[in-house]
Amino acid sequence: MKRFDVVLVSLDPTMGSEIKKSRPCVVVSPDEMNQWLQAIIVAPMTSTTRNYPTRVGVLFDGKSGDIALDQIRTIDKKRILKTLGSIDSPTSVEVSEILVEMFTA
């Protein structure tokens, strides 16, 4: 599993306003972490688009939506149901830029 892969993740159980159910998520943790640890960091994808600065528009598998960087979470790899593919290079660059802005502001 590599950074910017899209994986189907079982996110339940959740609490409050966390994104629920099984859904595609983008792996945002570094490859070194993904290789050696049992936990990875993901950002859920949603078909609901919002004009938030922490959302990145994405077209994946013929469906448009957002990558919700405001909903990133660390998950155990056991939550991953399957690998679906990966996001394209321009989208991965945008995800990286927003993550840097989120954590250095």
Backbone as a printed PyTorch tensor [residue, N CA C, xyz], in Angstrom:
tensor([[[  0.8350,  -1.1710,   0.0000],
         [  0.0000,   0.0000,   0.0000],
         [  0.8830,   1.2380,   0.0000]],

        [[  0.5420,   2.1960,  -0.8540],
         [  1.3740,   3.3830,  -1.0220],
         [  0.5510,   4.6460,  -0.8240]],

        [[  1.2930,   5.7270,  -0.5520],
         [  0.6490,   7.0270,  -0.4170],
         [ -0.1100,   7.3400,  -1.7000]],

        [[ -1.3100,   7.8490,  -1.5520],
         [ -2.2350,   8.2380,  -2.6120],
         [ -2.9610,   7.0600,  -3.2450]],

        [[ -2.7850,   5.8560,  -2.7030],
         [ -3.6640,   4.7540,  -3.0950],
         [ -5.0540,   5.0350,  -2.5610]],

        [[ -6.0570,   4.5110,  -3.2410],
         [ -7.4380,   4.5990,  -2.7660],
         [ -7.8210,   3.2060,  -2.2830]],

        [[ -8.2700,   3.1370,  -1.0320],
         [ -8.6490,   1.8670,  -0.4260],
         [-10.0750,   1.9740,   0.1000]],

        [[-10.7960,   0.8700,   0.0450],
         [-12.1400,   0.8120,   0.6200],
         [-11.9800,   0.4780,   2.0960]],

        [[-12.5070,   1.3560,   2.9600],
         [-12.2940,   1.2400,   4.3950],
         [-13.6340,   1.1770,   5.1250]],

        [[-13.7210,   0.2940,   6.0950],
         [-14.8750,   0.2450,   6.9890],
         [-14.6170,   1.2460,   8.1130]],

        [[-15.2900,   2.3950,   8.0770],
         [-15.0460,   3.4640,   9.0470],
         [-15.8840,   3.3300,  10.3170]],

        [[-16.8850,   2.4660,  10.3150],
         [-17.7280,   2.3060,  11.5070],
         [-17.0310,   1.4340,  12.5320]],

        [[-17.2190,   1.6290,  13.8010],
         [-18.1360,   2.5950,  14.4030],
         [-17.5400,   4.0020,  14.4120]],

        [[-18.4180,   4.9770,  14.3510],
         [-18.0180,   6.3770,  14.3860],
         [-18.7920,   7.0840,  15.4870]],

        [[-18.4210,   8.3230,  15.7250],
         [-19.1270,   9.1410,  16.7020],
         [-19.3780,  10.5190,  16.1000]],

        [[-20.4580,  11.1530,  16.5310],
         [-20.7350,  12.5360,  16.1500],
         [-20.7500,  12.7700,  14.6590]],

        [[-19.9730,  13.7430,  14.2130],
         [-19.9980,  14.1660,  12.8130],
         [-18.9410,  13.4840,  11.9510]],

        [[-18.3190,  12.4040,  12.4610],
         [-17.3540,  11.6720,  11.6540],
         [-18.0300,  11.0230,  10.4550]],

        [[-17.3270,  10.9590,   9.3340],
         [-17.8640,  10.3060,   8.1400],
         [-18.0280,   8.8250,   8.4300]],

        [[-19.1890,   8.2890,   8.0530],
         [-19.5790,   6.9340,   8.4240],
         [-19.4850,   5.9570,   7.2560]],

        [[-19.7340,   4.7230,   7.5480],
         [-19.8900,   3.5470,   6.6800],
         [-18.6060,   3.1710,   5.9520]],

        [[-18.6940,   2.1950,   5.0840],
         [-17.5480,   1.7950,   4.2550],
         [-17.4970,   2.7200,   3.0600]],

        [[-16.3120,   3.2550,   2.8210],
         [-16.1740,   4.1720,   1.6960],
         [-14.7220,   4.2290,   1.2370]],

        [[-14.5070,   4.7300,   0.0200],
         [-13.1320,   4.8920,  -0.4510],
         [-12.4210,   5.9540,   0.3680]],

        [[-11.1450,   5.7170,   0.6450],
         [-10.2970,   6.6660,   1.3620],
         [ -8.9550,   6.7470,   0.6540]],

        [[ -8.3510,   7.9160,   0.6940],
         [ -7.0200,   8.1210,   0.1190],
         [ -5.9950,   7.9580,   1.2370]],

        [[ -4.9900,   7.1430,   0.9970],
         [ -3.9010,   6.9760,   1.9560],
         [ -3.0330,   8.2330,   1.8780]],

        [[ -2.8690,   8.9320,   3.0110],
         [ -2.0620,  10.1510,   3.0300],
         [ -0.7950,  10.0050,   3.8740]],

        [[ -0.6520,   8.8970,   4.5760],
         [  0.5590,   8.6890,   5.3710],
         [  1.7310,   8.3410,   4.4610]],

        [[  2.9600,   8.6350,   4.9080],
         [  4.1550,   8.3500,   4.1040],
         [  4.3570,   6.8490,   3.8940]],

        [[  4.9880,   6.5030,   2.7900],
         [  5.2140,   5.0990,   2.4450],
         [  5.9840,   4.3440,   3.5240]],

        [[  6.9340,   5.0110,   4.1810],
         [  7.7010,   4.3480,   5.2440],
         [  6.7780,   3.8950,   6.3690]],

        [[  5.8380,   4.7340,   6.7340],
         [  4.8620,   4.3820,   7.7730],
         [  3.9650,   3.2470,   7.2840]],

        [[  3.5200,   3.3440,   6.0540],
         [  2.6140,   2.3370,   5.4970],
         [  3.2660,   0.9610,   5.4400]],

        [[  4.5660,   0.9300,   5.2130],
         [  5.2840,  -0.3340,   5.0870],
         [  5.4850,  -1.0210,   6.4330]],

        [[  5.7880,  -0.2520,   7.4800],
         [  6.2430,  -0.8560,   8.7300],
         [  5.2160,  -0.8840,   9.8500]],

        [[  4.2460,  -0.0030,   9.8320],
         [  3.2780,   0.0610,  10.9330],
         [  1.9540,  -0.5980,  10.5510]],

        [[  1.1910,  -1.0120,  11.5480],
         [ -0.1270,  -1.6120,  11.3200],
         [ -1.2280,  -0.5620,  11.1940]],

        [[ -0.8670,   0.7080,  11.4000],
         [ -1.8330,   1.7970,  11.2710],
         [ -1.3860,   2.7360,  10.1560]],

        [[ -2.3600,   3.2730,   9.4320],
         [ -2.0760,   4.2420,   8.3730],
         [ -3.0230,   5.4240,   8.5430]],

        [[ -2.6900,   6.5180,   7.8650],
         [ -3.5350,   7.7110,   7.9100],
         [ -4.2640,   7.8290,   6.5750]],

        [[ -5.5840,   8.0130,   6.6510],
         [ -6.4060,   8.1050,   5.4500],
         [ -7.2980,   9.3430,   5.5040]],

        [[ -7.7330,   9.7540,   4.3280],
         [ -8.7250,  10.8240,   4.1870],
         [ -9.8980,  10.2440,   3.4120]],

        [[-11.0960,  10.2500,   4.0010],
         [-12.2640,   9.6930,   3.3190],
         [-12.6470,  10.4900,   2.0720]],

        [[-13.2150,   9.7820,   1.1250],
         [-13.7710,  10.4130,  -0.0680],
         [-15.2880,  10.4270,   0.0850]],

        [[-15.8990,  11.4720,  -0.4460],
         [-17.3380,  11.6100,  -0.3490],
         [-17.9040,  12.1370,  -1.6630]],

        [[-19.1090,  11.7290,  -1.9920],
         [-19.7550,  12.2480,  -3.2030],
         [-20.4190,  13.5940,  -2.9430]],

        [[-20.5200,  13.9780,  -1.6820],
         [-21.0660,  15.2880,  -1.3260],
         [-19.9490,  16.3200,  -1.4280]],

        [[-20.1260,  17.2890,  -2.3040],
         [-19.1000,  18.3090,  -2.4670],
         [-19.4290,  19.5220,  -1.6030]],

        [[-18.4040,  20.0670,  -1.0010],
         [-18.5250,  21.2530,  -0.1500],
         [-17.4320,  22.2350,  -0.5550]],

        [[-17.7310,  23.4840,  -0.4540],
         [-16.7490,  24.5020,  -0.7950],
         [-15.9280,  24.8540,   0.4420]],

        [[-15.1880,  23.8690,   0.9520],
         [-14.3250,  24.0470,   2.1140],
         [-12.8850,  24.0840,   1.6320]],

        [[-12.0270,  24.8720,   2.2980],
         [-10.6160,  24.9000,   1.8820],
         [ -9.8860,  23.5920,   2.1750]],

        [[-10.4950,  22.7110,   2.9710],
         [ -9.8770,  21.4260,   3.3120],
         [-10.4190,  20.2870,   2.4620]],

        [[-11.1320,  20.6020,   1.4130],
         [-11.6730,  19.5830,   0.5130],
         [-11.0010,  19.7020,  -0.8480]],

        [[-10.7110,  18.5640,  -1.4410],
         [-10.0900,  18.5140,  -2.7660],
         [-11.0440,  17.7750,  -3.6940]],

        [[-11.4310,  18.4370,  -4.7690],
         [-12.2810,  17.7940,  -5.7600],
         [-11.5450,  16.6490,  -6.4270]],

        [[-12.2920,  15.5630,  -6.6910],
         [-11.6580,  14.3910,  -7.2770],
         [-12.6420,  13.6950,  -8.2060]],

        [[-12.1120,  13.1440,  -9.2820],
         [-12.8650,  12.2460, -10.1570],
         [-12.1640,  10.9050, -10.0580]],

        [[-12.8660,   9.9200,  -9.4910],
         [-12.2740,   8.6060,  -9.3130],
         [-13.2910,   7.5470,  -9.6940]],

        [[-12.8740,   6.6260, -10.5160],
         [-13.7340,   5.5220, -10.9480],
         [-15.0380,   6.0300, -11.5630]],

        [[-14.9280,   7.1380, -12.3080],
         [-16.0810,   7.7040, -12.9950],
         [-17.0370,   8.4930, -12.1190]],

        [[-16.6890,   8.6850, -10.8600],
         [-17.5540,   9.4240,  -9.9310],
         [-16.8220,  10.6490,  -9.4180]],

        [[-17.5390,  11.7720,  -9.3360],
         [-16.9280,  12.9840,  -8.8090],
         [-17.3100,  13.1660,  -7.3450]],

        [[-16.4380,  13.8470,  -6.6240],
         [-16.6900,  14.1050,  -5.2120],
         [-15.5340,  14.8630,  -4.6100]],

        [[-15.3560,  14.7170,  -3.3050],
         [-14.2970,  15.4080,  -2.5760],
         [-13.4730,  14.4210,  -1.7680]],

        [[-12.2080,  14.7660,  -1.5830],
         [-11.3730,  14.1280,  -0.5790],
         [-11.4690,  15.0320,   0.6440]],

        [[-11.9590,  14.4960,   1.7540],
         [-12.2420,  15.2910,   2.9530],
         [-11.0220,  15.3190,   3.8720]],

        [[-10.1190,  16.2670,   3.6400],
         [ -8.9170,  16.3620,   4.4590],
         [ -9.2280,  16.8480,   5.8730]],

        [[-10.4140,  17.4180,   6.0770],
         [-10.8470,  17.8060,   7.4180],
         [-11.3330,  16.6020,   8.2220]],

        [[-11.3480,  15.4260,   7.6140],
         [-11.8090,  14.2050,   8.2820],
         [-10.7270,  13.1320,   8.3260]],

        [[ -9.4360,  13.5260,   8.2000],
         [ -8.3760,  12.5130,   8.2170],
         [ -8.3910,  11.7550,   9.5450]],

        [[ -8.0250,  10.4900,   9.4640],
         [ -7.9550,   9.6750,  10.6750],
         [ -6.9630,   8.5380,  10.4960]],

        [[ -6.4570,   8.0900,  11.6240],
         [ -5.5610,   6.9460,  11.6350],
         [ -6.4020,   5.6960,  11.8230]],

        [[ -6.1520,   4.7010,  10.9860],
         [ -6.9140,   3.4470,  11.0630],
         [ -5.9510,   2.2650,  11.1110]],

        [[ -6.3960,   1.1790,  11.6950],
         [ -5.6660,  -0.0770,  11.6150],
         [ -5.8740,  -0.6430,  10.2140]],

        [[ -4.8670,  -1.2780,   9.6690],
         [ -4.9760,  -1.8560,   8.3260],
         [ -6.0700,  -2.9180,   8.2360]],

        [[ -6.4940,  -3.4710,   9.3630],
         [ -7.5630,  -4.4650,   9.3530],
         [ -8.8830,  -3.8760,   8.8760]],

        [[ -9.0260,  -2.5470,   8.9210],
         [-10.2500,  -1.8950,   8.4350],
         [-10.3300,  -1.8510,   6.9030]],

        [[ -9.2070,  -2.0940,   6.2310],
         [ -9.1720,  -2.0140,   4.7660],
         [ -9.8120,  -3.2560,   4.1700]],

        [[-10.8260,  -3.0350,   3.3400],
         [-11.5380,  -4.1340,   2.6960],
         [-10.8890,  -4.5280,   1.3680]],

        [[-10.4000,  -3.5320,   0.6050],
         [ -9.6850,  -3.8070,  -0.6400],
         [ -9.0670,  -2.5320,  -1.1860]],

        [[ -8.1130,  -2.6920,  -2.0810],
         [ -7.4820,  -1.5650,  -2.7710],
         [ -8.2420,  -1.3170,  -4.0570]],

        [[ -8.5350,  -0.0310,  -4.3410],
         [ -9.3410,   0.3260,  -5.5040],
         [ -8.5430,   0.9740,  -6.6290]],

        [[ -7.3570,   1.4780,  -6.3220],
         [ -6.5510,   2.1740,  -7.3340],
         [ -5.7610,   3.2790,  -6.6830]],

        [[ -5.5810,   4.3880,  -7.4100],
         [ -4.8870,   5.5410,  -6.8470],
         [ -5.4010,   6.8080,  -7.5200]],

        [[ -5.1860,   7.9470,  -6.8350],
         [ -5.5980,   9.2190,  -7.4280],
         [ -4.5280,   9.6830,  -8.4110]],

        [[ -4.9090,  10.5910,  -9.3090],
         [ -3.9580,  11.0640, -10.3140],
         [ -2.9550,  12.0440,  -9.7080]],

        [[ -1.9030,  12.3060, -10.4520],
         [ -0.7980,  13.1310,  -9.9670],
         [ -1.2170,  14.5640,  -9.6200]],

        [[ -1.9890,  15.2600, -10.4700],
         [ -2.3870,  16.6260, -10.0920],
         [ -3.2040,  16.6630,  -8.7940]],

        [[ -4.0460,  15.6770,  -8.5770],
         [ -4.8390,  15.6270,  -7.3470],
         [ -3.9460,  15.3420,  -6.1520]],

        [[ -2.9650,  14.4540,  -6.3140],
         [ -2.0580,  14.1540,  -5.1990],
         [ -1.2240,  15.3750,  -4.8200]],

        [[ -0.8400,  16.1820,  -5.7970],
         [ -0.1060,  17.4170,  -5.5110],
         [ -0.9830,  18.3760,  -4.7170]],

        [[ -2.2350,  18.5240,  -5.1160],
         [ -3.1600,  19.4100,  -4.3990],
         [ -3.3980,  18.9220,  -2.9680]],

        [[ -3.5620,  17.6140,  -2.7880],
         [ -3.7290,  17.0450,  -1.4430],
         [ -2.5060,  17.3790,  -0.5920]],

        [[ -1.3200,  17.1740,  -1.1270],
         [ -0.0830,  17.4500,  -0.3920],
         [  0.0190,  18.9210,   0.0010]],

        [[ -0.2960,  19.8150,  -0.9300],
         [ -0.2140,  21.2470,  -0.6430],
         [ -1.1830,  21.6520,   0.4770]],

        [[ -2.3830,  21.1290,   0.4540],
         [ -3.3550,  21.4850,   1.4880],
         [ -2.9420,  20.9030,   2.8270]],

        [[ -2.4160,  19.6790,   2.8440],
         [ -1.9500,  19.0990,   4.1130],
         [ -0.8120,  19.9310,   4.7020]],

        [[  0.1070,  20.3720,   3.8860],
         [  1.1980,  21.2240,   4.3730],
         [  0.6210,  22.5000,   4.9550]],

        [[ -0.3120,  23.1130,   4.2480],
         [ -0.9220,  24.3510,   4.7460],
         [ -1.6670,  24.1140,   6.0540]],

        [[ -2.3740,  23.0010,   6.1640],
         [ -3.1360,  22.7020,   7.3770],
         [ -2.2200,  22.5640,   8.5910]],

        [[ -1.0540,  21.9690,   8.4170],
         [ -0.2130,  21.6330,   9.5590],
         [  0.9580,  22.5890,   9.7710]],

        [[  1.0670,  23.6270,   8.9390],
         [  2.1290,  24.5950,   9.1620],
         [  1.5780,  26.0020,   9.3930]],

        [[  0.2980,  26.1500,   9.3020],
         [ -0.3090,  27.5000,   9.4800],
         [ -0.2960,  27.9220,  10.9290]]])
